[in-house]
Every structure is written in structure tokens, then in C-alpha cells.
Amino acid sequence: MAIGVQSSEIHEHFNKLFSAILMEQQKISSIKPADEDKKELLTNNLKEYEQLKGRGFFYPFMASGRGHGPLVELIDGSIKYDLINAIGVNLLGHSHPIYIKANLEAATADTMMAGNLLSCLEPFELSKVLINAVKASRLKHFWFSCSGSFAGDTALKILWQKKAPNYRLIAFEKSFAGRSIAMQDVTYNSSYREGMPQTIQVDHVPHFNYKDPENSLKNTLAALDSLIEANGSTYCALTIELIQGEAGFIFGTKEYYEGIFKWAKAHDIYVWVDEVQSFARTHQLFAYQMFGLDEYVDVVTVGKVLQACGTFYTEELNPKPGLIAGTFNGSIASMNAGKAIVRLLTEGNFYGPFGRMKELETKFKAEFKKLSEGSCKGKLPYYGGVGTMLSFEVGDSSTETTNKFMKKLFENGIITFSAGKDPTRVRFLLSISLLDEQIKEIFSILEKTILEII
Ligand SMILES: Cc1ncc(COP(=O)(O)O)c(C=O)c1O
């Protein structure tokens, strides 16, 4: 316990509280339907919350704060498999000891949030752990933000300052970069910026085409060359998700990415890899490490699994004083958890060909294969993905069918979310806490739901 006040009494209470919370959370051990007497509470709370927010929710979901591993309890007493984990945040699983410990330790501190002006131990220690994790690259600095979108804004400002007045940015079709005023222009889906003025100049080129892998690099390079022909040397950087999250987990090969990054370097264009969703979820801590692209990255943005967000950049890109600042780094508890999460993941057996991420991928793909060749033949046109980022299509792969399927799946005890359009996919952002018997149960619920809906 490095944070805040310490005494033997605090230690004693801490240990008792830690065990008591963990033991209580572990009582969440299997899925179950809602309690009759609590159903109204969920309906009423959601109705009121929808009024406050001014819009409805996709699922009738409000968490009770109780959950264990892949299981989460709702305030109506129902327990479900959480296979989306707050859109990818909760890699370790509900009530992981690291989360409980981080929260309890943070309670001994005198404040809630870490800040930029007057620093404290947590952002310092998390920064050390993070910079150590990228030591094979040229990344030397890390700047905290309070969202993945703001980490993107920071990245862009750093790149703009270095390359002024070359402000144009290259991004990829189907990309998702967040909701800030700048990142909404980087995001490909124009319906997310309806009525917005265009604030930055972004040109989108095709990403890897899994239906035409041989020609993917050639086609992307041709699109990149056309941009230079049209706009000359006006670009600061190229930003890319190596595993495109909101597109339904589309990704290329090492050769594809190397081809693009070599092109960028030859044109004096910086390489910014957006790992907000892919961080910690592939076969290495960073997807760029899985593809062996360490030498190319100039900027990397992260968020979600880290429980904190921020921007890595090289020495050369370190901005002038005044460009980046802000009140908060993040909460003390989040930074404390982030440090423990990176340590756990890098010191344990989670990555590489025999690590936990690959193991989960293999187990899920084997179950999908069984379904698609057996009882659900013709109803499961696609499954795939990497590590704990897996997706599949059902029926005609339309948004309408997929939404109907996901809502039934929710009723049957599994929470997922969609990604992509034409095709729309069902997306899993798994936690590493899944037990084999739970995977079996998940697939029997999936089978039942596919047969009910498709
Ligand atoms: C690849 C990617 N970049 C950026 C973001 C934006 O992060 P945030 O929602 O924390 O602002 C997301 C969020 O889903 C993302 O998936």
C-alpha cells in the first residue's frame, strides 16, 4: 500500500475488508433470471434515467455493483454473462482482486483525482510501467487524458505542432476514433457527425480487405499515392487501428502494415496507432507489438483496459510547453489499478502463442466452428477475430437481424454489442476470467438463441 495513510490498524481492516468484499462478490456464480419483486425497480429506474439523459438505452440494463468474473448482476437481481465488458474496459473480469485492492488503497488517500500541476505517486508509477512496456520502440513519453477521444486530440495537437502548417491527416475507412470535435472527423461513419461543421481535414483510405487480401496493400498504397498527388506534402500523420474495433474487428497482416508504414516514412508522414480498444487484448500487450511494428510507431493512444487513457510519443514529438495540460490525469484508484493490470499482464502468461489471450481465441473459435458446421449450419456466416476481440455474423448479417438477435441473447443471459455495418457483426470483448464450463454454457445459449431467431 503506497498511497495515503498507513497504520497497523488500517492494514488489519484493509485485509479483512478486501477478503470480505471478494468473498461476497464470489457469491455471484451463475446466470439467473430477474427476481419478481425487483423487476419494477429496473423498469422504473431506467424510465427515469432515460428522461434525465434524454434518450433510451439499447438494453434494459442497470448494474447493481455486484459481479464476479464474466458474470454481472442487474438491479432486478438477474445475472448475465458480460461478454462486452463496458465496451472493452473490463479485461480482468468483474470484482477482480486488482480492482478491489486499487479502490481500497485509493480510499486511504486524501484526494480523489491525480492532476497535472501538482503530481503524486500514482501517475508517476503508472508512467514508469507503461514506458517500460514500450521499450523496444522509440516511444519515450506518456501523457494522461481522461478519455480515449481526448488522448486522440492530444496526439493530433502534438503532430500538428511538429508539422505545422501541414495539418491534413490520413485515416482509414470504417475507423472509429471517438466523439471529440476533432475525433468525430477522424471517425469514418458520417452519421455520427450529423449537423457538425468539419473542423479538421481528414482523408480516409481503404483498410485491409479480408475478401481480397492479395490486393489489399496495392489498393491502399494506390489510394495513399492519390492523396499525395492531390494534396502534396500537406499531411502530418497517418492514424490507424490495427484491429478496427467498431468495424467488427477487421485487421491486416504484418506485411500490409509494414507496407503502409514504409510508405508513410518515405513521405515524411508520422505513424499514429490507435490502440484505445486493442490495448492488452491481442497476442501482445500492444497490437503493434503483435505485428512486430515497434520501429515504425511515433504515437500510440491507449484507454479502456488500462482504466486510464493517454498518448505515447517519441522524443522528437515532445511538444513545446503550454500545448498540453489539463486538471486531471485520472482517478487515483484507476491509476493504481492500471499499474497493477500492466504488471499482471506483462509478468504472467497472457501473451505469445501459448498465452491466455491466444488460448481463449482458440477455444472460442473451436466452439464457433462446431456450431457453424453443426446445428447452426448456414445461420452463422462468419466468425473470427484475435485474442479477446472476437466477432461473428448471424443470418443475413443486417443491422436489423443482428439487433433482434442480440436483444434475445440478452434475455437469454448474454450481453454483447454490435459492430460494423454491411455486414453488422456481434462483438465480444471478453474478459480473461472465463472458465471452460462457462464457455460451454455460453455456446449452448448462443446455439439456442440462433435457432430461436435465425
Ligand atoms: C479505437 C478507438 N479509439 C478511440 C475511442 C474513443 O475512446 P473514448 O470512448 O474513451 O473517448 C474508442 C472508443 O471506443 C476506440 O474504440
The ligand as a MOL file (V3000), in Angstrom:
LIG
                    3D

  0  0  0     0  0            999 V3000
M  V30 BEGIN CTAB
M  V30 COUNTS 16 16 0 0 0
M  V30 BEGIN ATOM
M  V30 1 C -10.2180 2.7210 -31.4380 0
M  V30 2 C -10.8680 3.7230 -30.5480 0
M  V30 3 N -10.3460 4.9670 -30.4630 0
M  V30 4 C -10.8870 5.9080 -29.6710 0
M  V30 5 C -12.0070 5.6340 -28.9120 0
M  V30 6 C -12.5940 6.7160 -28.0470 0
M  V30 7 O -12.4330 6.4110 -26.7040 0
M  V30 8 P -13.3980 7.0590 -25.6020 0
M  V30 9 O -14.7530 6.4710 -25.8190 0
M  V30 10 O -12.7830 6.6590 -24.2960 0
M  V30 11 O -13.3810 8.5330 -25.8160 0
M  V30 12 C -12.5770 4.3510 -28.9550 0
M  V30 13 C -13.7740 4.0350 -28.1570 0
M  V30 14 O -14.4640 3.0620 -28.3650 0
M  V30 15 C -11.9970 3.3660 -29.8080 0
M  V30 16 O -12.5110 2.1480 -29.9060 0
M  V30 END ATOM
M  V30 BEGIN BOND
M  V30 1 1 1 2
M  V30 2 1 2 3
M  V30 3 2 2 15
M  V30 4 2 3 4
M  V30 5 1 4 5
M  V30 6 1 5 6
M  V30 7 2 5 12
M  V30 8 1 6 7
M  V30 9 1 7 8
M  V30 10 2 8 9
M  V30 11 1 8 10
M  V30 12 1 8 11
M  V30 13 1 12 13
M  V30 14 1 12 15
M  V30 15 2 13 14
M  V30 16 1 15 16
M  V30 END BOND
M  V30 END CTAB
M  END
